[in-house]
Amino acid sequence: MSWAFTELEVIRWSEARGIIPNSTSLAQLSKAYEEMEELENALNLRDKPGIIDGLGDVLVCLINVAALEDVDLTRCLEAAYNEIKDRKGHMNKEGIFVKDGSS
């Protein structure tokens, strides 16, 4: 299954349930935060099925935000990658990448 197929299927699912166009981008973002908390709990428990479910739920919310904003999520990912692909930096002691010139 390709990403584009999956994104389209999520959009169709959301339309069939009235999420698109009756929700808002901010409501879907709020739902994504809720799902990220569930993902965080699954990560802390090392619950692989919960991690998979949490990541998927966050992605569904982000796909809904993109659809409500009439932007292509794949193009957003491509734009972000093009911005970071040549970035230089280092990993800090917390395991977070810090780009050169940042604190």
C-alpha positions as CSV (number, residue, x, y, z in Angstrom):
1,M,0.0,0.0,0.0
2,S,1.4,3.3,-1.0
3,W,1.3,6.5,1.1
4,A,-0.8,8.3,-1.4
5,F,-3.4,5.5,-1.4
6,T,-3.5,5.5,2.4
7,E,-3.8,9.3,2.6
8,L,-6.7,9.3,0.1
9,E,-8.5,6.4,2.0
10,V,-8.2,8.4,5.3
11,I,-9.7,11.5,3.6
12,R,-12.6,9.4,2.2
13,W,-13.1,7.8,5.6
14,S,-13.2,11.3,7.2
15,E,-15.5,12.7,4.6
16,A,-17.9,9.7,5.1
17,R,-18.1,10.5,8.8
18,G,-18.5,14.2,8.4
19,I,-15.1,15.1,9.8
20,I,-14.3,16.8,6.6
21,P,-15.7,19.4,6.1
22,N,-17.5,19.8,9.4
23,S,-14.5,19.8,11.7
24,T,-11.8,22.4,11.9
25,S,-8.0,22.3,11.5
26,L,-7.6,23.4,15.1
27,A,-10.0,20.7,16.4
28,Q,-8.1,18.0,14.5
29,L,-4.8,19.4,15.8
30,S,-6.2,19.2,19.3
31,K,-7.2,15.6,18.6
32,A,-3.6,15.0,17.4
33,Y,-2.2,16.2,20.7
34,E,-4.5,13.8,22.5
35,E,-3.3,11.0,20.3
36,M,0.3,12.0,20.9
37,E,-0.2,11.6,24.7
38,E,-1.5,8.1,24.0
39,L,1.6,7.5,21.8
40,E,3.9,8.8,24.6
41,N,2.3,6.3,27.1
42,A,2.8,3.5,24.6
43,L,6.4,4.5,24.1
44,N,7.0,4.6,27.9
45,L,5.5,1.1,28.2
46,R,7.4,-0.1,25.1
47,D,4.0,-1.3,23.9
48,K,4.6,-2.0,20.2
49,P,1.0,-2.4,19.2
50,G,0.2,0.8,21.1
51,I,3.0,2.6,19.4
52,I,1.8,1.5,16.0
53,D,-1.8,2.5,16.9
54,G,-0.6,5.8,18.3
55,L,1.5,6.7,15.3
56,G,-1.4,5.8,13.0
57,D,-3.9,7.9,15.0
58,V,-1.6,10.9,14.9
59,L,-1.2,10.6,11.2
60,V,-4.9,10.4,10.6
61,C,-5.4,13.6,12.5
62,L,-2.6,15.3,10.5
63,I,-4.1,14.1,7.2
64,N,-7.4,15.6,8.3
65,V,-5.6,18.9,9.1
66,A,-3.9,18.9,5.7
67,A,-7.2,18.1,3.9
68,L,-9.1,20.8,5.8
69,E,-6.3,23.3,4.8
70,D,-6.3,22.0,1.2
71,V,-2.6,21.1,1.3
72,D,-1.0,17.8,0.3
73,L,0.7,16.2,3.2
74,T,3.2,14.5,1.0
75,R,4.3,17.9,-0.4
76,C,4.6,19.2,3.2
77,L,6.9,16.3,4.0
78,E,8.9,16.9,0.8
79,A,9.2,20.6,1.7
80,A,10.4,19.8,5.2
81,Y,12.9,17.3,3.9
82,N,14.3,19.7,1.4
83,E,14.8,22.2,4.3
84,I,16.6,19.7,6.5
85,K,18.5,17.4,4.1
86,D,21.7,19.4,4.1
87,R,21.5,20.5,7.8
88,K,24.6,20.0,9.9
89,G,24.5,19.6,13.7
90,H,25.0,17.2,16.6
91,M,23.1,14.9,18.9
92,N,22.8,16.3,22.5
93,K,22.9,14.1,25.6
94,E,19.1,13.8,25.5
95,G,19.3,12.2,22.1
96,I,17.9,15.3,20.3
97,F,19.5,16.6,17.0
98,V,20.6,20.2,17.4
99,K,21.3,22.0,14.2
100,D,24.5,24.1,14.0
101,G,23.9,27.6,15.2
102,S,21.3,26.5,17.7
103,S,21.4,26.3,21.5
